[in-house]
Structures are given as structure tokens and as C-alpha cells.
């Protein structure tokens, strides 16, 4: 489980759009996973199981806050985030993160799981509890929106 923490944090960042909310989401996810560890089936992917816990925790958190828009920061926040590479790399990373934040939730989840976390389409569809065709559609729309957004940013 400890080896999954960087990947969980990345997904939490994609879902929450805010570093503090992402940290809280990671903590909630690990807590819930530890409490429910008896329900994980050995031989199945631990990462997919934890991603599903995280997504459900995020949905619960957003519902509890009443309005999802209150949980997100301004689209320009975090433009300079990133420590690898030079200044150009940090700006590019910030532009990608900002573009990801502007995607609709459904597309952002699909893109984060498949393109960022590397899950297979089938696994991502299971995590999101949607048919594979729906996942594919969300990915196509998400990729197109990112390319358009990032193309305009360049």
C-alpha cells in the first residue's frame, strides 16, 4: 500500500484540483482501505481497488460540501507547480494541470486513470463503475479538449 501512495496522490490531485483537498482525500482513502482491508481479494489489483475507494470517497466529500464548485480553486492556481526540469518544464506542467482542472469531472477522471495512472480501459471502467464504451467516449472527448486547450496555450 505504501508503494501506491505517489500514484494515489496523483489521482487525488486530478480529482480534487487542490493540493490540500488531495492530501485529505489520500488520507481518507488509506484510512478506508485499512478499515476495509478484509474486503480486498488477494490476487486482484490493489491499485484498482484503492482507486475505487478514492473515487467513492471523493464523491462522498463533494456531496457533503453541497456544491462541488466550492471545493475547487481558481483555474490559474498552481500554474508554476513542478520541481523537475527547468522553468519551461514547470510552466508546461502547470499548463497541463490547469487544462486538466478545466475538464468536466467525468472526462478528468477517465483521463487521470488511463493516461496518467496507466490503467487498462477495462480496469478504469471498473473503477468508475461505467461501461467500457462510456469510458472510451469520455477519454476521446477529454483528449480532444486537452489538445485544444493546450494547443491554444502554446
PARO-141626 format. One record per residue (C-alpha): residue number from 0; residue in one letter; x, y negated, z. Coordinates in Angstrom, 2 decimals, always signed. Example, Ala and Ser with C-alpha at 12.3 -4.5 7.8 and 13.67 -1.06 7.14 Angstrom:
# residues 2
<pt><k>0</k><r>A</r><u>+12.30</u><v>+4.50</v><w>+7.80</w></pt>
<pt><k>1</k><r>S</r><u>+13.67</u><v>+1.06</v><w>+7.14</w></pt>
# end
This chain:
# residues 154
<pt><k>0</k><r>X</r><u>+0.00</u><v>+0.00</v><w>+0.00</w></pt>
<pt><k>1</k><r>X</r><u>+2.86</u><v>-2.39</v><w>+0.76</w></pt>
<pt><k>2</k><r>X</r><u>+4.24</u><v>-1.96</v><w>-2.76</w></pt>
<pt><k>3</k><r>X</r><u>+0.89</u><v>-3.17</v><w>-4.14</w></pt>
<pt><k>4</k><r>X</r><u>+0.91</u><v>-6.48</v><w>-2.25</w></pt>
<pt><k>5</k><r>X</r><u>+2.54</u><v>-8.57</v><w>-5.03</w></pt>
<pt><k>6</k><r>X</r><u>+0.02</u><v>-7.21</v><w>-7.55</w></pt>
<pt><k>7</k><r>X</r><u>-2.87</u><v>-7.77</v><w>-5.15</w></pt>
<pt><k>8</k><r>X</r><u>-1.74</u><v>-11.33</v><w>-4.58</w></pt>
<pt><k>9</k><r>X</r><u>-1.57</u><v>-11.96</v><w>-8.33</w></pt>
<pt><k>10</k><r>X</r><u>-5.12</u><v>-10.70</v><w>-8.79</w></pt>
<pt><k>11</k><r>X</r><u>-6.28</u><v>-12.69</v><w>-5.77</w></pt>
<pt><k>12</k><r>X</r><u>-4.72</u><v>-15.80</v><w>-7.31</w></pt>
<pt><k>13</k><r>X</r><u>-6.60</u><v>-15.16</v><w>-10.54</w></pt>
<pt><k>14</k><r>X</r><u>-9.89</u><v>-14.66</v><w>-8.72</w></pt>
<pt><k>15</k><r>X</r><u>-9.62</u><v>-17.39</v><w>-6.11</w></pt>
<pt><k>16</k><r>X</r><u>-7.79</u><v>-20.05</v><w>-8.15</w></pt>
<pt><k>17</k><r>X</r><u>-6.32</u><v>-21.39</v><w>-4.90</w></pt>
<pt><k>18</k><r>X</r><u>-3.23</u><v>-20.16</v><w>-3.03</w></pt>
<pt><k>19</k><r>X</r><u>-4.80</u><v>-20.35</v><w>+0.44</w></pt>
<pt><k>20</k><r>X</r><u>-8.00</u><v>-18.62</v><w>-0.68</w></pt>
<pt><k>21</k><r>X</r><u>-5.88</u><v>-16.00</v><w>-2.47</w></pt>
<pt><k>22</k><r>X</r><u>-3.90</u><v>-15.29</v><w>+0.71</w></pt>
<pt><k>23</k><r>X</r><u>-7.13</u><v>-14.95</v><w>+2.67</w></pt>
<pt><k>24</k><r>X</r><u>-8.54</u><v>-12.62</v><w>+0.02</w></pt>
<pt><k>25</k><r>X</r><u>-5.41</u><v>-10.44</v><w>+0.17</w></pt>
<pt><k>26</k><r>X</r><u>-5.67</u><v>-10.21</v><w>+3.93</w></pt>
<pt><k>27</k><r>X</r><u>-9.35</u><v>-9.30</v><w>+3.78</w></pt>
<pt><k>28</k><r>X</r><u>-8.62</u><v>-6.68</v><w>+1.12</w></pt>
<pt><k>29</k><r>X</r><u>-5.85</u><v>-4.99</v><w>+3.08</w></pt>
<pt><k>30</k><r>X</r><u>-7.97</u><v>-5.08</v><w>+6.22</w></pt>
<pt><k>31</k><r>X</r><u>-10.94</u><v>-3.47</v><w>+4.46</w></pt>
<pt><k>32</k><r>X</r><u>-8.70</u><v>-0.90</v><w>+2.76</w></pt>
<pt><k>33</k><r>X</r><u>-7.16</u><v>+0.12</v><w>+6.07</w></pt>
<pt><k>34</k><r>X</r><u>-10.57</u><v>+0.42</v><w>+7.69</w></pt>
<pt><k>35</k><r>X</r><u>-11.90</u><v>+2.46</v><w>+4.74</w></pt>
<pt><k>36</k><r>X</r><u>-8.74</u><v>+4.48</v><w>+4.07</w></pt>
<pt><k>37</k><r>X</r><u>-10.69</u><v>+7.70</v><w>+4.61</w></pt>
<pt><k>38</k><r>X</r><u>-12.80</u><v>+6.95</v><w>+1.54</w></pt>
<pt><k>39</k><r>X</r><u>-9.78</u><v>+6.78</v><w>-0.81</w></pt>
<pt><k>40</k><r>X</r><u>-9.41</u><v>+10.03</v><w>-2.69</w></pt>
<pt><k>41</k><r>X</r><u>-5.81</u><v>+11.32</v><w>-2.88</w></pt>
<pt><k>42</k><r>X</r><u>-4.86</u><v>+11.87</v><w>-6.49</w></pt>
<pt><k>43</k><r>X</r><u>-6.72</u><v>+8.76</v><w>-7.66</w></pt>
<pt><k>44</k><r>X</r><u>-5.14</u><v>+5.38</v><w>-8.32</w></pt>
<pt><k>45</k><r>X</r><u>-4.69</u><v>+3.42</v><w>-5.14</w></pt>
<pt><k>46</k><r>X</r><u>-4.30</u><v>+0.16</v><w>-7.07</w></pt>
<pt><k>47</k><r>X</r><u>-7.67</u><v>+0.52</v><w>-8.81</w></pt>
<pt><k>48</k><r>X</r><u>-9.33</u><v>+1.37</v><w>-5.51</w></pt>
<pt><k>49</k><r>X</r><u>-7.84</u><v>-1.71</v><w>-3.85</w></pt>
<pt><k>50</k><r>X</r><u>-8.67</u><v>-3.95</v><w>-6.81</w></pt>
<pt><k>51</k><r>X</r><u>-12.29</u><v>-2.92</v><w>-6.49</w></pt>
<pt><k>52</k><r>X</r><u>-12.22</u><v>-3.68</v><w>-2.75</w></pt>
<pt><k>53</k><r>X</r><u>-10.71</u><v>-7.09</v><w>-3.57</w></pt>
<pt><k>54</k><r>X</r><u>-13.28</u><v>-7.90</v><w>-6.21</w></pt>
<pt><k>55</k><r>X</r><u>-16.15</u><v>-6.95</v><w>-3.89</w></pt>
<pt><k>56</k><r>X</r><u>-14.59</u><v>-8.99</v><w>-1.09</w></pt>
<pt><k>57</k><r>X</r><u>-14.30</u><v>-11.96</v><w>-3.44</w></pt>
<pt><k>58</k><r>X</r><u>-17.95</u><v>-11.66</v><w>-4.44</w></pt>
<pt><k>59</k><r>X</r><u>-18.94</u><v>-11.50</v><w>-0.77</w></pt>
<pt><k>60</k><r>X</r><u>-16.80</u><v>-14.54</v><w>+0.03</w></pt>
<pt><k>61</k><r>X</r><u>-18.22</u><v>-16.57</v><w>-2.84</w></pt>
<pt><k>62</k><r>X</r><u>-21.77</u><v>-15.69</v><w>-1.85</w></pt>
<pt><k>63</k><r>X</r><u>-21.12</u><v>-16.56</v><w>+1.78</w></pt>
<pt><k>64</k><r>X</r><u>-19.88</u><v>-20.00</v><w>+0.81</w></pt>
<pt><k>65</k><r>X</r><u>-23.11</u><v>-20.65</v><w>-1.01</w></pt>
<pt><k>66</k><r>X</r><u>-21.65</u><v>-22.20</v><w>-4.11</w></pt>
<pt><k>67</k><r>X</r><u>-18.63</u><v>-20.82</v><w>-5.93</w></pt>
<pt><k>68</k><r>X</r><u>-17.67</u><v>-24.27</v><w>-7.18</w></pt>
<pt><k>69</k><r>X</r><u>-16.86</u><v>-25.32</v><w>-3.62</w></pt>
<pt><k>70</k><r>X</r><u>-14.17</u><v>-22.63</v><w>-3.38</w></pt>
<pt><k>71</k><r>X</r><u>-12.12</u><v>-23.75</v><w>-6.39</w></pt>
<pt><k>72</k><r>X</r><u>-9.58</u><v>-26.51</v><w>-6.63</w></pt>
<pt><k>73</k><r>X</r><u>-9.31</u><v>-29.02</v><w>-9.44</w></pt>
<pt><k>74</k><r>X</r><u>-8.14</u><v>-27.51</v><w>-12.74</w></pt>
<pt><k>75</k><r>X</r><u>-4.96</u><v>-29.59</v><w>-12.66</w></pt>
<pt><k>76</k><r>X</r><u>-3.84</u><v>-28.33</v><w>-9.23</w></pt>
<pt><k>77</k><r>X</r><u>-0.81</u><v>-26.09</v><w>-9.38</w></pt>
<pt><k>78</k><r>X</r><u>+0.47</u><v>-27.20</v><w>-12.79</w></pt>
<pt><k>79</k><r>X</r><u>+4.07</u><v>-27.02</v><w>-11.58</w></pt>
<pt><k>80</k><r>X</r><u>+3.80</u><v>-23.66</v><w>-9.81</w></pt>
<pt><k>81</k><r>X</r><u>+6.53</u><v>-21.16</v><w>-10.51</w></pt>
<pt><k>82</k><r>X</r><u>+10.09</u><v>-20.68</v><w>-9.41</w></pt>
<pt><k>83</k><r>X</r><u>+11.61</u><v>-18.58</v><w>-12.18</w></pt>
<pt><k>84</k><r>X</r><u>+13.33</u><v>-20.31</v><w>-15.05</w></pt>
<pt><k>85</k><r>X</r><u>+13.79</u><v>-23.99</v><w>-15.66</w></pt>
<pt><k>86</k><r>X</r><u>+11.33</u><v>-26.82</v><w>-15.66</w></pt>
<pt><k>87</k><r>X</r><u>+9.86</u><v>-25.81</v><w>-19.01</w></pt>
<pt><k>88</k><r>X</r><u>+9.05</u><v>-22.33</v><w>-17.68</w></pt>
<pt><k>89</k><r>X</r><u>+7.30</u><v>-23.85</v><w>-14.66</w></pt>
<pt><k>90</k><r>X</r><u>+5.23</u><v>-26.13</v><w>-16.86</w></pt>
<pt><k>91</k><r>X</r><u>+4.31</u><v>-23.22</v><w>-19.16</w></pt>
<pt><k>92</k><r>X</r><u>+3.33</u><v>-21.08</v><w>-16.17</w></pt>
<pt><k>93</k><r>X</r><u>+1.27</u><v>-23.94</v><w>-14.81</w></pt>
<pt><k>94</k><r>X</r><u>-0.48</u><v>-24.37</v><w>-18.16</w></pt>
<pt><k>95</k><r>X</r><u>-1.35</u><v>-20.66</v><w>-18.28</w></pt>
<pt><k>96</k><r>X</r><u>-2.63</u><v>-20.71</v><w>-14.71</w></pt>
<pt><k>97</k><r>X</r><u>-4.71</u><v>-23.81</v><w>-15.43</w></pt>
<pt><k>98</k><r>X</r><u>-6.11</u><v>-22.18</v><w>-18.59</w></pt>
<pt><k>99</k><r>X</r><u>-6.95</u><v>-19.03</v><w>-16.59</w></pt>
<pt><k>100</k><r>X</r><u>-8.78</u><v>-21.15</v><w>-14.00</w></pt>
<pt><k>101</k><r>X</r><u>-10.91</u><v>-22.70</v><w>-16.75</w></pt>
<pt><k>102</k><r>X</r><u>-12.14</u><v>-19.29</v><w>-17.97</w></pt>
<pt><k>103</k><r>X</r><u>-15.57</u><v>-18.11</v><w>-16.81</w></pt>
<pt><k>104</k><r>X</r><u>-15.32</u><v>-15.72</v><w>-13.84</w></pt>
<pt><k>105</k><r>X</r><u>-16.19</u><v>-12.62</v><w>-15.88</w></pt>
<pt><k>106</k><r>X</r><u>-13.54</u><v>-13.30</v><w>-18.51</w></pt>
<pt><k>107</k><r>X</r><u>-10.92</u><v>-14.29</v><w>-15.92</w></pt>
<pt><k>108</k><r>X</r><u>-11.44</u><v>-11.01</v><w>-14.01</w></pt>
<pt><k>109</k><r>X</r><u>-11.11</u><v>-8.92</v><w>-17.18</w></pt>
<pt><k>110</k><r>X</r><u>-8.01</u><v>-10.79</v><w>-18.38</w></pt>
<pt><k>111</k><r>X</r><u>-6.36</u><v>-10.59</v><w>-14.95</w></pt>
<pt><k>112</k><r>X</r><u>-6.93</u><v>-6.85</v><w>-14.59</w></pt>
<pt><k>113</k><r>X</r><u>-5.96</u><v>-5.80</v><w>-18.13</w></pt>
<pt><k>114</k><r>X</r><u>-3.45</u><v>-8.38</v><w>-19.34</w></pt>
<pt><k>115</k><r>X</r><u>-1.83</u><v>-9.41</v><w>-16.06</w></pt>
<pt><k>116</k><r>X</r><u>-2.10</u><v>-6.26</v><w>-13.94</w></pt>
<pt><k>117</k><r>X</r><u>-1.83</u><v>-3.80</v><w>-16.82</w></pt>
<pt><k>118</k><r>X</r><u>-4.82</u><v>-1.63</v><w>-16.00</w></pt>
<pt><k>119</k><r>X</r><u>-6.21</u><v>+0.54</v><w>-18.77</w></pt>
<pt><k>120</k><r>X</r><u>-9.54</u><v>-0.60</v><w>-20.17</w></pt>
<pt><k>121</k><r>X</r><u>-11.31</u><v>+2.34</v><w>-18.54</w></pt>
<pt><k>122</k><r>X</r><u>-9.79</u><v>+1.58</v><w>-15.13</w></pt>
<pt><k>123</k><r>X</r><u>-10.59</u><v>-2.11</v><w>-15.37</w></pt>
<pt><k>124</k><r>X</r><u>-14.17</u><v>-1.31</v><w>-16.38</w></pt>
<pt><k>125</k><r>X</r><u>-14.48</u><v>+0.93</v><w>-13.32</w></pt>
<pt><k>126</k><r>X</r><u>-13.06</u><v>-1.76</v><w>-11.02</w></pt>
<pt><k>127</k><r>X</r><u>-15.54</u><v>-4.29</v><w>-12.40</w></pt>
<pt><k>128</k><r>X</r><u>-18.35</u><v>-1.72</v><w>-12.50</w></pt>
<pt><k>129</k><r>X</r><u>-19.22</u><v>-2.54</v><w>-16.12</w></pt>
<pt><k>130</k><r>X</r><u>-19.36</u><v>-0.53</v><w>-19.37</w></pt>
<pt><k>131</k><r>X</r><u>-16.16</u><v>-0.44</v><w>-21.41</w></pt>
<pt><k>132</k><r>X</r><u>-17.83</u><v>-2.30</v><w>-24.28</w></pt>
<pt><k>133</k><r>X</r><u>-18.67</u><v>-5.16</v><w>-21.94</w></pt>
<pt><k>134</k><r>X</r><u>-15.07</u><v>-5.26</v><w>-20.71</w></pt>
<pt><k>135</k><r>X</r><u>-13.78</u><v>-5.32</v><w>-24.29</w></pt>
<pt><k>136</k><r>X</r><u>-16.14</u><v>-8.16</v><w>-25.16</w></pt>
<pt><k>137</k><r>X</r><u>-15.05</u><v>-10.19</v><w>-22.13</w></pt>
<pt><k>138</k><r>X</r><u>-11.39</u><v>-9.59</v><w>-22.97</w></pt>
<pt><k>139</k><r>X</r><u>-11.83</u><v>-10.72</v><w>-26.57</w></pt>
<pt><k>140</k><r>X</r><u>-13.65</u><v>-13.88</v><w>-25.52</w></pt>
<pt><k>141</k><r>X</r><u>-11.14</u><v>-14.53</v><w>-22.73</w></pt>
<pt><k>142</k><r>X</r><u>-8.12</u><v>-14.09</v><w>-25.02</w></pt>
<pt><k>143</k><r>X</r><u>-9.66</u><v>-16.36</v><w>-27.63</w></pt>
<pt><k>144</k><r>X</r><u>-10.44</u><v>-19.03</v><w>-25.05</w></pt>
<pt><k>145</k><r>X</r><u>-6.90</u><v>-18.83</v><w>-23.65</w></pt>
<pt><k>146</k><r>X</r><u>-5.30</u><v>-19.06</v><w>-27.07</w></pt>
<pt><k>147</k><r>X</r><u>-7.47</u><v>-22.02</v><w>-28.00</w></pt>
<pt><k>148</k><r>X</r><u>-6.83</u><v>-23.75</v><w>-24.66</w></pt>
<pt><k>149</k><r>X</r><u>-3.07</u><v>-23.09</v><w>-24.72</w></pt>
<pt><k>150</k><r>X</r><u>-2.83</u><v>-23.96</v><w>-28.41</w></pt>
<pt><k>151</k><r>X</r><u>-4.30</u><v>-27.37</v><w>-27.68</w></pt>
<pt><k>152</k><r>X</r><u>-1.95</u><v>-27.79</v><w>-24.71</w></pt>
<pt><k>153</k><r>X</r><u>+1.15</u><v>-27.22</v><w>-26.87</w></pt>
# end
